[in-house]
Amino acid sequence: MKPLQIFVAAVFFLAAGPAWGSEPGTGDIVEKANHVALYQGLGMKGRVHLKISDKQGRVRQRTLNILRRDSVGERDGDQKYFTYFKAPADVRKMVFMVHKKAMPGVDDDRWLYMPAMDLVKRIAASDKRTSFVGSDFLYEDISGRSLFEDRHERVGTTDHCYLIENRPENPGSVEFEYYLAHINTQTFITEKIEFFKKGGGLYRVMETLEVKNISATENGAAVTYPTVTRSRVRNLETGSVTEMILSDIVYNPGLGDDIFSERYLRRPPREMAR
């Protein structure tokens, strides 16, 4: 699906329940879940804390600020993401920026600034399913996976979730055979995603652990956005686990478009470093 994450999903959303008088179709479910995961409000800023634990119990941590801005006048269209790493020292001042493209067949633009080498690196489309700064989240989890990259099929319903099976249109471009999304029937928040390798082996699980209602103002009206504030990825092959906590969330912060440009990779806006 389009986010994780996420950062990552994602993570990866919605104030109301379903808008349909009858059972929604698979396409409606997938689009609604994608909107809730990635497109609430016109933009957002917040702080992310990553706790990465290996199977020996050793722990590494990452803290970063994140900004998101949606294209003006579009619904669920292009987006821009900007993340600035604050801690620990070995990743401090690192920047990850994404210009996400909604059009089918068009790759996102991704940049990574590494301050230790004063180097800006473009992240190729082939690298988007690699580890995000040593965590169990992938680059694609942070900014989202395009809906058009997968075929979606509803394969069941539990007492509170739709079960959507997603198979890649281009199997050779990913390491999984398919993934199964558990989408809440009322909020359309994706509660769990299970990734299966060829042959049917479950190897990776993303889970929503906590959801909070975040108040905001949109177009002069008070709104509430249910938001995933705590999530977890488990790598069943390595035993590694990463927990993500999202805090200090502000929707519709009125971000300017110039922030999301290459010139700010080396010198991020002052508010990003706070």
C-alpha positions in Angstrom: 0.0 0.0 0.0 1.0 3.6 -0.5 3.3 4.2 3.7 4.5 3.2 5.7 5.0 4.2 6.7 6.0 4.4 8.2 7.6 6.2 8.9 7.7 3.3 7.9 5.7 3.7 7.6 4.2 4.0 8.1 2.3 4.2 8.4 1.9 4.8 7.2 -5.9 8.4 9.8 -9.7 9.2 9.5 -12.3 10.9 11.7 -15.5 9.1 10.5 -16.5 5.6 9.7 -17.4 4.2 6.3 -19.4 6.5 3.9 -21.1 3.6 2.1 -24.6 2.3 3.0 -23.5 -1.2 2.0 -20.3 -3.2 2.0 -17.5 -1.3 0.2 -15.7 -2.9 -2.7 -12.0 -3.9 -2.6 -11.0 -0.8 -4.5 -12.9 1.5 -2.1 -11.3 -0.2 1.0 -7.8 0.1 -0.4 -8.2 3.7 -1.4 -9.7 4.7 1.9 -7.0 3.0 3.9 -4.4 4.7 1.7 -6.0 8.1 2.3 -6.2 7.5 6.1 -2.6 6.3 6.2 -1.0 9.1 4.2 -3.2 12.0 3.3 -5.0 13.3 6.4 -4.9 17.1 6.4 -2.9 19.2 3.9 0.4 18.5 5.6 1.9 17.5 8.9 4.9 17.8 11.1 6.0 15.7 14.1 8.8 14.0 15.9 9.7 10.3 15.3 11.6 8.1 17.7 12.9 4.7 16.5 14.0 2.0 18.9 15.8 -0.8 17.2 16.4 -4.1 19.1 18.3 -7.1 17.7 17.8 -10.7 18.8 20.7 -10.4 21.4 18.7 -7.6 23.1 21.1 -4.8 22.0 19.3 -1.5 21.4 20.0 1.4 19.1 17.9 4.5 18.9 17.1 7.3 16.4 15.3 10.6 16.8 14.2 12.7 13.8 11.8 15.5 12.8 9.5 14.9 9.9 7.5 17.3 7.6 4.9 16.4 5.0 3.3 18.6 2.4 0.6 17.6 -0.1 0.3 19.2 -3.5 -2.2 22.1 -3.5 -5.5 21.4 -5.2 -5.0 17.6 -5.5 -6.6 14.8 -3.6 -4.3 11.9 -2.7 -1.8 13.2 -5.3 1.9 14.1 -5.1 3.5 14.7 -1.7 6.8 15.9 -0.3 8.5 14.6 2.8 11.5 16.0 4.7 13.1 14.3 7.6 15.9 15.6 9.7 17.9 13.4 12.1 18.6 14.8 15.6 20.2 11.9 17.4 22.4 10.0 18.0 25.6 11.7 17.0 26.5 9.4 14.1 23.3 10.3 12.2 22.8 13.8 13.5 22.1 16.3 10.7 21.4 13.5 8.2 18.4 14.4 5.9 16.1 12.2 3.9 13.8 13.9 1.4 11.1 12.4 -0.9 9.1 13.9 -3.7 6.4 11.2 -4.1 4.7 10.8 -7.4 1.1 9.7 -7.6 1.0 9.0 -11.4 1.3 5.3 -12.2 4.7 4.2 -13.6 6.5 7.3 -12.4 9.2 6.7 -9.7 9.5 8.9 -6.6 12.5 11.1 -6.2 14.5 10.4 -3.1 17.6 12.1 -1.7 19.8 11.3 1.4 22.2 13.8 2.7 25.1 12.3 4.7 26.8 15.1 6.7 29.9 13.0 7.7 30.9 13.0 4.0 29.0 16.2 3.0 27.4 14.0 0.3 24.0 14.2 -1.3 22.9 10.8 -2.6 20.0 10.1 -4.9 18.2 6.9 -3.8 17.4 4.7 -6.8 14.0 3.1 -7.2 15.8 -0.3 -6.8 16.9 0.8 -3.3 13.5 1.8 -1.9 13.1 -1.6 -0.3 16.3 -1.5 1.7 16.7 -0.6 5.4 15.9 2.9 6.5 19.0 4.0 8.6 19.6 0.5 10.0 16.0 0.0 11.2 13.5 -2.7 10.2 11.5 0.0 8.4 12.3 0.4 4.7 12.7 3.6 2.7 9.4 2.7 1.0 7.6 2.3 4.4 8.4 5.9 5.2 6.9 7.6 2.1 4.5 4.8 1.0 4.0 2.3 -1.8 2.0 3.2 -4.8 -1.4 1.5 -5.1 -0.8 0.9 -8.7 2.2 -1.4 -8.0 0.0 -4.2 -6.6 -3.1 -6.2 -7.5 -5.6 -6.1 -4.6 -8.0 -8.8 -3.6 -10.3 -9.0 -0.6 -9.8 -12.5 0.8 -11.9 -12.4 4.0 -13.2 -10.4 6.9 -12.6 -10.8 10.7 -14.9 -9.4 13.4 -13.4 -6.0 12.8 -11.0 -6.1 9.9 -11.1 -6.5 6.1 -8.3 -8.8 4.9 -6.8 -7.5 1.6 -4.2 -9.6 -0.2 -1.8 -7.5 -2.3 0.4 -9.0 -5.0 3.0 -7.0 -7.0 2.5 -6.3 -10.6 6.2 -6.7 -11.1 7.2 -9.6 -8.9 10.9 -9.3 -9.8 11.1 -5.8 -8.3 10.4 -6.9 -4.7 11.5 -9.5 -2.2 8.0 -10.6 -1.2 5.4 -12.7 -3.0 2.4 -10.9 -1.5 1.4 -9.0 1.7 -1.8 -9.3 3.7 -3.3 -6.1 5.1 -5.7 -6.1 8.1 -7.8 -2.9 7.7 -10.2 -1.8 10.4 -13.8 -1.8 9.1 -14.7 1.4 10.9 -11.6 3.6 10.9 -9.8 2.1 7.8 -6.6 2.2 9.8 -4.3 -0.6 8.7 -3.8 -2.6 12.0 -1.4 -5.1 10.6 0.5 -6.0 7.4 2.1 -9.5 7.0 4.7 -10.0 4.3 5.1 -13.4 2.7 8.0 -14.7 0.7 7.8 -17.0 -2.3 6.6 -20.3 -1.1 4.3 -18.8 1.5 6.7 -18.1 4.4 5.8 -15.2 6.7 9.0 -13.2 7.3 8.0 -9.6 8.2 5.2 -8.1 10.2 4.1 -4.4 10.6 1.7 -3.6 13.5 -0.2 -0.6 14.8 0.2 -0.5 18.6 -1.5 2.9 19.5 -3.9 5.3 17.8 -4.6 8.8 19.2 -7.1 11.5 18.0 -5.3 14.6 17.0 -7.3 17.9 16.9 -6.6 20.3 14.0 -8.2 23.1 11.9 -8.7 22.6 8.2 -10.2 25.3 6.0 -11.4 27.1 9.1 -13.2 24.1 10.6 -12.3 22.0 13.6 -11.4 18.4 12.7 -10.0 15.3 14.4 -7.6 12.9 12.7 -7.2 9.5 14.3 -3.4 8.9 14.0 -1.1 6.0 14.5 1.3 7.2 17.1 3.0 3.9 17.9 3.9 1.1 15.5 6.3 -1.8 15.2 8.1 -3.9 12.6 9.3 -7.4 13.3 11.8 -9.2 11.0 11.1 -12.9 11.8 14.2 -14.0 9.9 16.7 -11.9 11.9 14.8 -11.5 15.1 15.2 -7.7 14.9 12.4 -5.4 16.0 11.9 -1.7 15.5 9.3 0.4 17.4 8.3 3.8 16.1 6.8 6.5 18.2 5.3 9.6 16.7 4.8 12.7 18.9 4.5 16.5 18.8 2.1 16.1 15.9 0.7 19.2 14.1 -1.6 18.9 11.1 -1.9 21.7 8.5 1.1 23.6 9.7 1.2 25.8 6.6 4.5 24.7 5.2 6.1 26.5 2.3 7.1 24.5 -0.8 10.7 25.9 -0.8 11.6 23.8 2.3 11.4 20.6 0.2 14.2 21.6 -2.2 17.7 20.2 -2.6 19.3 23.5 -1.3 17.8 22.7 2.2 19.4 19.3 2.4 22.7 20.7 3.7 21.1 23.6 5.5 17.7 22.6 6.8 15.3 25.3 8.1 15.9 26.3 11.7 12.6 24.8 13.0 13.7 21.3 11.7 16.8 21.3 14.0 14.9 22.2 17.2 
